[in-house]
Amino acid sequence: MKSAEEIMEILDAYDLTGSLRDAAELAGCSHHTVKRYVEAREKKAGRSAPPVRREQLIDPFLAKVEEWVDRSHGKVRAD
């Protein structure tokens, strides 16, 4: 059984390389182990909906801010 840190290292290596064998070499384990943890992560995560853009506080004023940026050639200060 791998510790949580080892599992995260394995998954990070897989995300970096995209290859089971390369990730296994980086993490120092078998490519079968990498495959098992990658499949478990995908099964647990499932197919989630794409993220929804939430409104930000600046949205009502965005047009005016963009106008200031254009007029000042990118020199806008907020102090």
Biopython code that builds the backbone (N, CA, C, O; Angstrom):
import numpy as np
from Bio.PDB.StructureBuilder import StructureBuilder

atoms = [
    (1, "MET", "N", (0.839, -1.183, 0.000)),
    (1, "MET", "CA", (0.000, 0.000, 0.000)),
    (1, "MET", "C", (0.882, 1.244, 0.000)),
    (1, "MET", "O", (1.805, 1.365, 0.805)),
    (2, "LYS", "N", (0.593, 2.140, -0.889)),
    (2, "LYS", "CA", (1.356, 3.379, -1.014)),
    (2, "LYS", "C", (0.776, 4.441, -0.079)),
    (2, "LYS", "O", (-0.422, 4.458, 0.204)),
    (3, "SER", "N", (1.648, 5.316, 0.388)),
    (3, "SER", "CA", (1.186, 6.428, 1.217)),
    (3, "SER", "C", (0.542, 7.477, 0.313)),
    (3, "SER", "O", (0.680, 7.425, -0.909)),
    (4, "ALA", "N", (-0.151, 8.414, 0.919)),
    (4, "ALA", "CA", (-0.819, 9.465, 0.148)),
    (4, "ALA", "C", (0.198, 10.290, -0.639)),
    (4, "ALA", "O", (-0.071, 10.697, -1.769)),
    (5, "GLU", "N", (1.360, 10.534, -0.043)),
    (5, "GLU", "CA", (2.397, 11.297, -0.742)),
    (5, "GLU", "C", (2.909, 10.546, -1.962)),
    (5, "GLU", "O", (3.129, 11.143, -3.016)),
    (6, "GLU", "N", (3.098, 9.244, -1.823)),
    (6, "GLU", "CA", (3.576, 8.439, -2.951)),
    (6, "GLU", "C", (2.540, 8.401, -4.069)),
    (6, "GLU", "O", (2.888, 8.461, -5.248)),
    (7, "ILE", "N", (1.273, 8.303, -3.698)),
    (7, "ILE", "CA", (0.202, 8.282, -4.700)),
    (7, "ILE", "C", (0.159, 9.610, -5.451)),
    (7, "ILE", "O", (0.015, 9.632, -6.673)),
    (8, "MET", "N", (0.284, 10.714, -4.718)),
    (8, "MET", "CA", (0.285, 12.022, -5.372)),
    (8, "MET", "C", (1.494, 12.172, -6.290)),
    (8, "MET", "O", (1.391, 12.767, -7.363)),
    (9, "GLU", "N", (2.625, 11.641, -5.875)),
    (9, "GLU", "CA", (3.823, 11.688, -6.717)),
    (9, "GLU", "C", (3.603, 10.887, -7.999)),
    (9, "GLU", "O", (4.003, 11.319, -9.080)),
    (10, "ILE", "N", (2.974, 9.733, -7.879)),
    (10, "ILE", "CA", (2.676, 8.897, -9.044)),
    (10, "ILE", "C", (1.733, 9.627, -9.995)),
    (10, "ILE", "O", (1.969, 9.666, -11.202)),
    (11, "LEU", "N", (0.663, 10.206, -9.449)),
    (11, "LEU", "CA", (-0.314, 10.897, -10.289)),
    (11, "LEU", "C", (0.278, 12.162, -10.913)),
    (11, "LEU", "O", (-0.028, 12.485, -12.061)),
    (12, "ASP", "N", (1.113, 12.870, -10.174)),
    (12, "ASP", "CA", (1.786, 14.046, -10.736)),
    (12, "ASP", "C", (2.715, 13.649, -11.879)),
    (12, "ASP", "O", (2.774, 14.326, -12.905)),
    (13, "ALA", "N", (3.434, 12.553, -11.694)),
    (13, "ALA", "CA", (4.335, 12.079, -12.746)),
    (13, "ALA", "C", (3.540, 11.690, -13.987)),
    (13, "ALA", "O", (3.967, 11.960, -15.110)),
    (14, "TYR", "N", (2.384, 11.058, -13.790)),
    (14, "TYR", "CA", (1.552, 10.673, -14.930)),
    (14, "TYR", "C", (1.001, 11.915, -15.637)),
    (14, "TYR", "O", (0.982, 11.974, -16.866)),
    (15, "ASP", "N", (0.554, 12.906, -14.858)),
    (15, "ASP", "CA", (0.034, 14.133, -15.458)),
    (15, "ASP", "C", (1.125, 14.863, -16.238)),
    (15, "ASP", "O", (0.857, 15.476, -17.272)),
    (16, "LEU", "N", (2.337, 14.791, -15.742)),
    (16, "LEU", "CA", (3.462, 15.455, -16.399)),
    (16, "LEU", "C", (3.840, 14.768, -17.704)),
    (16, "LEU", "O", (4.078, 15.431, -18.714)),
    (17, "THR", "N", (3.897, 13.438, -17.685)),
    (17, "THR", "CA", (4.389, 12.701, -18.846)),
    (17, "THR", "C", (3.285, 12.204, -19.765)),
    (17, "THR", "O", (3.472, 12.150, -20.981)),
    (18, "GLY", "N", (2.136, 11.840, -19.201)),
    (18, "GLY", "CA", (1.063, 11.269, -20.006)),
    (18, "GLY", "C", (1.319, 9.822, -20.386)),
    (18, "GLY", "O", (0.591, 9.260, -21.204)),
    (19, "SER", "N", (2.339, 9.213, -19.808)),
    (19, "SER", "CA", (2.723, 7.842, -20.136)),
    (19, "SER", "C", (2.834, 7.027, -18.855)),
    (19, "SER", "O", (3.427, 7.474, -17.873)),
    (20, "LEU", "N", (2.256, 5.826, -18.873)),
    (20, "LEU", "CA", (2.325, 4.963, -17.695)),
    (20, "LEU", "C", (3.760, 4.564, -17.385)),
    (20, "LEU", "O", (4.191, 4.611, -16.233)),
    (21, "ARG", "N", (4.489, 4.175, -18.407)),
    (21, "ARG", "CA", (5.865, 3.702, -18.189)),
    (21, "ARG", "C", (6.804, 4.833, -17.763)),
    (21, "ARG", "O", (7.639, 4.649, -16.877)),
    (22, "ASP", "N", (6.667, 5.994, -18.389)),
    (22, "ASP", "CA", (7.516, 7.123, -18.001)),
    (22, "ASP", "C", (7.197, 7.588, -16.584)),
    (22, "ASP", "O", (8.098, 7.923, -15.815)),
    (23, "ALA", "N", (5.914, 7.607, -16.245)),
    (23, "ALA", "CA", (5.521, 8.000, -14.892)),
    (23, "ALA", "C", (6.045, 6.998, -13.872)),
    (23, "ALA", "O", (6.480, 7.377, -12.785)),
    (24, "ALA", "N", (6.001, 5.720, -14.228)),
    (24, "ALA", "CA", (6.510, 4.687, -13.325)),
    (24, "ALA", "C", (8.002, 4.854, -13.096)),
    (24, "ALA", "O", (8.486, 4.676, -11.978)),
    (25, "GLU", "N", (8.724, 5.194, -14.141)),
    (25, "GLU", "CA", (10.164, 5.397, -14.001)),
    (25, "GLU", "C", (10.459, 6.595, -13.101)),
    (25, "GLU", "O", (11.358, 6.539, -12.262)),
    (26, "LEU", "N", (9.698, 7.677, -13.275)),
    (26, "LEU", "CA", (9.903, 8.863, -12.439)),
    (26, "LEU", "C", (9.529, 8.607, -10.979)),
    (26, "LEU", "O", (10.205, 9.075, -10.063)),
    (27, "ALA", "N", (8.442, 7.858, -10.774)),
    (27, "ALA", "CA", (7.949, 7.625, -9.413)),
    (27, "ALA", "C", (8.641, 6.450, -8.737)),
    (27, "ALA", "O", (8.525, 6.280, -7.523)),
    (28, "GLY", "N", (9.355, 5.641, -9.503)),
    (28, "GLY", "CA", (10.060, 4.504, -8.919)),
    (28, "GLY", "C", (9.152, 3.346, -8.563)),
    (28, "GLY", "O", (9.312, 2.722, -7.514)),
    (29, "CYS", "N", (8.198, 3.059, -9.437)),
    (29, "CYS", "CA", (7.298, 1.928, -9.205)),
    (29, "CYS", "C", (6.979, 1.275, -10.548)),
    (29, "CYS", "O", (7.522, 1.665, -11.581)),
    (30, "SER", "N", (6.103, 0.286, -10.523)),
    (30, "SER", "CA", (5.715, -0.436, -11.732)),
    (30, "SER", "C", (4.686, 0.368, -12.529)),
    (30, "SER", "O", (3.916, 1.146, -11.966)),
    (31, "HIS", "N", (4.689, 0.164, -13.852)),
    (31, "HIS", "CA", (3.671, 0.836, -14.660)),
    (31, "HIS", "C", (2.277, 0.298, -14.360)),
    (31, "HIS", "O", (1.280, 0.975, -14.610)),
    (32, "HIS", "N", (2.208, -0.917, -13.825)),
    (32, "HIS", "CA", (0.918, -1.477, -13.413)),
    (32, "HIS", "C", (0.361, -0.697, -12.218)),
    (32, "HIS", "O", (-0.845, -0.469, -12.121)),
    (33, "THR", "N", (1.243, -0.296, -11.322)),
    (33, "THR", "CA", (0.838, 0.495, -10.161)),
    (33, "THR", "C", (0.322, 1.855, -10.606)),
    (33, "THR", "O", (-0.695, 2.332, -10.103)),
    (34, "VAL", "N", (1.019, 2.477, -11.545)),
    (34, "VAL", "CA", (0.586, 3.773, -12.068)),
    (34, "VAL", "C", (-0.790, 3.632, -12.694)),
    (34, "VAL", "O", (-1.674, 4.456, -12.458)),
    (35, "LYS", "N", (-0.973, 2.591, -13.491)),
    (35, "LYS", "CA", (-2.255, 2.367, -14.154)),
    (35, "LYS", "C", (-3.379, 2.212, -13.137)),
    (35, "LYS", "O", (-4.468, 2.757, -13.320)),
    (36, "ARG", "N", (-3.117, 1.470, -12.068)),
    (36, "ARG", "CA", (-4.137, 1.233, -11.043)),
    (36, "ARG", "C", (-4.569, 2.547, -10.392)),
    (36, "ARG", "O", (-5.764, 2.782, -10.211)),
    (37, "TYR", "N", (-3.615, 3.398, -10.041)),
    (37, "TYR", "CA", (-3.961, 4.655, -9.381)),
    (37, "TYR", "C", (-4.593, 5.655, -10.343)),
    (37, "TYR", "O", (-5.470, 6.420, -9.941)),
    (38, "VAL", "N", (-4.169, 5.664, -11.594)),
    (38, "VAL", "CA", (-4.776, 6.558, -12.586)),
    (38, "VAL", "C", (-6.222, 6.147, -12.840)),
    (38, "VAL", "O", (-7.106, 7.002, -12.894)),
    (39, "GLU", "N", (-6.471, 4.856, -12.995)),
    (39, "GLU", "CA", (-7.839, 4.376, -13.213)),
    (39, "GLU", "C", (-8.719, 4.652, -12.005)),
    (39, "GLU", "O", (-9.888, 5.006, -12.160)),
    (40, "ALA", "N", (-8.171, 4.495, -10.803)),
    (40, "ALA", "CA", (-8.943, 4.770, -9.589)),
    (40, "ALA", "C", (-9.316, 6.249, -9.518)),
    (40, "ALA", "O", (-10.430, 6.600, -9.129)),
    (41, "ARG", "N", (-8.376, 7.110, -9.898)),
    (41, "ARG", "CA", (-8.660, 8.550, -9.878)),
    (41, "ARG", "C", (-9.745, 8.893, -10.886)),
    (41, "ARG", "O", (-10.660, 9.659, -10.581)),
    (42, "GLU", "N", (-9.648, 8.328, -12.089)),
    (42, "GLU", "CA", (-10.638, 8.624, -13.122)),
    (42, "GLU", "C", (-12.009, 8.079, -12.747)),
    (42, "GLU", "O", (-13.029, 8.712, -13.019)),
    (43, "LYS", "N", (-12.031, 6.905, -12.123)),
    (43, "LYS", "CA", (-13.299, 6.315, -11.704)),
    (43, "LYS", "C", (-13.940, 7.159, -10.610)),
    (43, "LYS", "O", (-15.152, 7.375, -10.612)),
    (44, "LYS", "N", (-13.131, 7.629, -9.685)),
    (44, "LYS", "CA", (-13.645, 8.434, -8.582)),
    (44, "LYS", "C", (-14.120, 9.796, -9.075)),
    (44, "LYS", "O", (-15.152, 10.296, -8.629)),
    (45, "ALA", "N", (-13.370, 10.394, -9.993)),
    (45, "ALA", "CA", (-13.722, 11.722, -10.493)),
    (45, "ALA", "C", (-14.953, 11.669, -11.388)),
    (45, "ALA", "O", (-15.798, 12.563, -11.348)),
    (46, "GLY", "N", (-15.048, 10.625, -12.187)),
    (46, "GLY", "CA", (-16.173, 10.504, -13.099)),
    (46, "GLY", "C", (-16.143, 11.587, -14.161)),
    (46, "GLY", "O", (-15.145, 12.289, -14.318)),
    (47, "ARG", "N", (-17.209, 11.713, -14.867)),
    (47, "ARG", "CA", (-17.319, 12.744, -15.901)),
    (47, "ARG", "C", (-18.045, 13.939, -15.282)),
    (47, "ARG", "O", (-19.263, 13.907, -15.105)),
    (48, "SER", "N", (-17.319, 14.957, -14.964)),
    (48, "SER", "CA", (-17.937, 16.132, -14.371)),
    (48, "SER", "C", (-18.266, 17.152, -15.456)),
    (48, "SER", "O", (-17.688, 17.136, -16.542)),
    (49, "ALA", "N", (-19.194, 18.024, -15.141)),
    (49, "ALA", "CA", (-19.584, 19.069, -16.079)),
    (49, "ALA", "C", (-18.465, 20.101, -16.169)),
    (49, "ALA", "O", (-17.710, 20.286, -15.214)),
    (50, "PRO", "N", (-18.359, 20.764, -17.297)),
    (50, "PRO", "CA", (-17.324, 21.801, -17.408)),
    (50, "PRO", "C", (-17.595, 22.918, -16.403)),
    (50, "PRO", "O", (-18.747, 23.150, -16.034)),
    (51, "PRO", "N", (-16.562, 23.603, -15.964)),
    (51, "PRO", "CA", (-16.760, 24.660, -14.972)),
    (51, "PRO", "C", (-17.616, 25.795, -15.525)),
    (51, "PRO", "O", (-17.535, 26.134, -16.706)),
    (52, "VAL", "N", (-18.419, 26.362, -14.669)),
    (52, "VAL", "CA", (-19.305, 27.452, -15.049)),
    (52, "VAL", "C", (-18.647, 28.764, -14.642)),
    (52, "VAL", "O", (-18.149, 28.895, -13.524)),
    (53, "ARG", "N", (-18.649, 29.724, -15.542)),
    (53, "ARG", "CA", (-18.049, 31.021, -15.228)),
    (53, "ARG", "C", (-18.966, 31.768, -14.276)),
    (53, "ARG", "O", (-20.148, 31.974, -14.553)),
    (54, "ARG", "N", (-18.391, 32.170, -13.142)),
    (54, "ARG", "CA", (-19.161, 32.925, -12.162)),
    (54, "ARG", "C", (-18.914, 34.413, -12.364)),
    (54, "ARG", "O", (-17.836, 34.826, -12.790)),
    (55, "GLU", "N", (-19.918, 35.202, -12.056)),
    (55, "GLU", "CA", (-19.800, 36.643, -12.201)),
    (55, "GLU", "C", (-18.790, 37.185, -11.191)),
    (55, "GLU", "O", (-18.756, 36.751, -10.040)),
    (56, "GLN", "N", (-17.975, 38.129, -11.630)),
    (56, "GLN", "CA", (-16.998, 38.762, -10.757)),
    (56, "GLN", "C", (-17.473, 40.167, -10.414)),
    (56, "GLN", "O", (-18.328, 40.727, -11.100)),
    (57, "LEU", "N", (-16.918, 40.727, -9.359)),
    (57, "LEU", "CA", (-17.327, 42.057, -8.923)),
    (57, "LEU", "C", (-17.060, 43.127, -9.975)),
    (57, "LEU", "O", (-17.771, 44.130, -10.039)),
    (58, "ILE", "N", (-16.047, 42.918, -10.792)),
    (58, "ILE", "CA", (-15.662, 43.935, -11.779)),
    (58, "ILE", "C", (-16.517, 43.878, -13.047)),
    (58, "ILE", "O", (-16.470, 44.807, -13.852)),
    (59, "ASP", "N", (-17.283, 42.830, -13.240)),
    (59, "ASP", "CA", (-18.024, 42.645, -14.491)),
    (59, "ASP", "C", (-18.878, 43.854, -14.894)),
    (59, "ASP", "O", (-18.855, 44.223, -16.068)),
    (60, "PRO", "N", (-19.626, 44.486, -13.988)),
    (60, "PRO", "CA", (-20.426, 45.642, -14.426)),
    (60, "PRO", "C", (-19.572, 46.821, -14.904)),
    (60, "PRO", "O", (-20.054, 47.665, -15.660)),
    (61, "PHE", "N", (-18.323, 46.884, -14.474)),
    (61, "PHE", "CA", (-17.457, 48.010, -14.803)),
    (61, "PHE", "C", (-16.390, 47.656, -15.835)),
    (61, "PHE", "O", (-15.535, 48.485, -16.147)),
    (62, "LEU", "N", (-16.428, 46.459, -16.359)),
    (62, "LEU", "CA", (-15.374, 45.970, -17.236)),
    (62, "LEU", "C", (-15.212, 46.818, -18.496)),
    (62, "LEU", "O", (-14.088, 47.063, -18.933)),
    (63, "ALA", "N", (-16.300, 47.259, -19.074)),
    (63, "ALA", "CA", (-16.214, 48.071, -20.295)),
    (63, "ALA", "C", (-15.471, 49.378, -20.024)),
    (63, "ALA", "O", (-14.654, 49.805, -20.840)),
    (64, "LYS", "N", (-15.748, 50.012, -18.890)),
    (64, "LYS", "CA", (-15.080, 51.274, -18.553)),
    (64, "LYS", "C", (-13.598, 51.048, -18.274)),
    (64, "LYS", "O", (-12.762, 51.848, -18.695)),
    (65, "VAL", "N", (-13.264, 49.979, -17.576)),
    (65, "VAL", "CA", (-11.866, 49.664, -17.288)),
    (65, "VAL", "C", (-11.110, 49.406, -18.586)),
    (65, "VAL", "O", (-9.993, 49.893, -18.759)),
    (66, "GLU", "N", (-11.711, 48.646, -19.497)),
    (66, "GLU", "CA", (-11.070, 48.392, -20.786)),
    (66, "GLU", "C", (-10.871, 49.687, -21.568)),
    (66, "GLU", "O", (-9.863, 49.852, -22.255)),
    (67, "GLU", "N", (-11.833, 50.608, -21.464)),
    (67, "GLU", "CA", (-11.687, 51.909, -22.124)),
    (67, "GLU", "C", (-10.488, 52.664, -21.548)),
    (67, "GLU", "O", (-9.707, 53.246, -22.300)),
    (68, "TRP", "N", (-10.337, 52.660, -20.228)),
    (68, "TRP", "CA", (-9.208, 53.340, -19.585)),
    (68, "TRP", "C", (-7.878, 52.712, -20.002)),
    (68, "TRP", "O", (-6.894, 53.412, -20.240)),
    (69, "VAL", "N", (-7.867, 51.397, -20.087)),
    (69, "VAL", "CA", (-6.638, 50.705, -20.495)),
    (69, "VAL", "C", (-6.269, 51.097, -21.918)),
    (69, "VAL", "O", (-5.104, 51.376, -22.204)),
    (70, "ASP", "N", (-7.241, 51.119, -22.803)),
    (70, "ASP", "CA", (-6.973, 51.505, -24.192)),
    (70, "ASP", "C", (-6.492, 52.950, -24.286)),
    (70, "ASP", "O", (-5.555, 53.256, -25.023)),
    (71, "ARG", "N", (-7.140, 53.831, -23.535)),
    (71, "ARG", "CA", (-6.788, 55.248, -23.584)),
    (71, "ARG", "C", (-5.407, 55.527, -23.000)),
    (71, "ARG", "O", (-4.691, 56.405, -23.480)),
    (72, "SER", "N", (-5.035, 54.779, -21.966)),
    (72, "SER", "CA", (-3.746, 55.029, -21.300)),
    (72, "SER", "C", (-2.638, 54.124, -21.829)),
    (72, "SER", "O", (-1.512, 54.168, -21.334)),
    (73, "HIS", "N", (-2.948, 53.309, -22.827)),
    (73, "HIS", "CA", (-1.980, 52.365, -23.398)),
    (73, "HIS", "C", (-1.476, 51.385, -22.342)),
    (73, "HIS", "O", (-0.290, 51.061, -22.302)),
    (74, "GLY", "N", (-2.382, 50.919, -21.491)),
    (74, "GLY", "CA", (-2.056, 49.875, -20.518)),
    (74, "GLY", "C", (-1.506, 50.370, -19.199)),
    (74, "GLY", "O", (-1.005, 49.558, -18.421)),
    (75, "LYS", "N", (-1.571, 51.662, -18.905)),
    (75, "LYS", "CA", (-1.027, 52.186, -17.650)),
    (75, "LYS", "C", (-2.170, 52.607, -16.733)),
    (75, "LYS", "O", (-2.467, 53.795, -16.607)),
    (76, "VAL", "N", (-2.806, 51.631, -16.094)),
    (76, "VAL", "CA", (-3.898, 51.893, -15.169)),
    (76, "VAL", "C", (-3.434, 51.517, -13.776)),
    (76, "VAL", "O", (-2.882, 50.436, -13.573)),
    (77, "ARG", "N", (-3.651, 52.396, -12.824)),
    (77, "ARG", "CA", (-3.263, 52.131, -11.436)),
    (77, "ARG", "C", (-4.513, 52.073, -10.578)),
    (77, "ARG", "O", (-5.520, 52.709, -10.892)),
    (78, "ALA", "N", (-4.451, 51.323, -9.514)),
    (78, "ALA", "CA", (-5.606, 51.157, -8.636)),
    (78, "ALA", "C", (-5.325, 51.683, -7.238)),
    (78, "ALA", "O", (-5.825, 51.128, -6.260)),
    (79, "ASP", "N", (-4.526, 52.755, -7.125)),
    (79, "ASP", "CA", (-4.246, 53.278, -5.785)),
    (79, "ASP", "C", (-4.809, 54.649, -5.585)),
    (79, "ASP", "O", (-4.658, 55.227, -4.509)),
]
sb = StructureBuilder()
sb.init_structure("model")
sb.init_model(0)
sb.init_chain("A")
sb.init_seg("    ")
for serial, (resi, resn, name, xyz) in enumerate(atoms, 1):
    if name == "N":
        sb.init_residue(resn, " ", resi, " ")
    sb.init_atom(name, np.array(xyz, "f"), 0.0, 1.0, " ", f" {name:<3s}", serial, name[0])
structure = sb.get_structure()
